[in-house]
Amino acid sequence: MMRDRIIGAVALLLAAVYLYATKQIPTLEIGDPLGPKAFPVLLGIALIAAAILLFVETLKKDDAPPVKAPREDLRYLWLIGGVTVWTALYFWVFDHAGYLLSTIVYLLVLTAGFNRGKWRANILTSVLFALGSYILFVRILGVTLPKGVPPLESLSSAVDAVWAFAAKAIRGG
């Protein structure tokens, strides 16, 4: 459809503007040679790749036989509204509960709703994603994420302690 092509083209344009804006970030002569540009540039490249894939997908749809669109169903509107409210609540408690706890609970509720009855997979997905992304951002990329208010901060502190112990053991010390 023409509307899908327009969305793909606009997404590509926005991604290009974003990538151009990242080039405007000043580079310091001292310190990290990549500076603050590395992550935004990688994100901009990923956005452009996603926009191109979206545009290619719209071209493939034109070759497929037309499918009658399903009737708007009130359940989908409730689903979208529920996810929106849940996400807003996640943002609201993010600083107080900390990244790990709020992300685990947020993802667990979402996966329980979309993947009903598969509690083991839902729990593993929620916990492993939150832990993996916490380690990636805090320990590898050096991003500061909220740990939460006491006593909730003990979860992040425990992960930090385990990471420090594992890193020390790997280094042989």
Beta strands, then each sheet from edge to edge (+ up, - down):
end
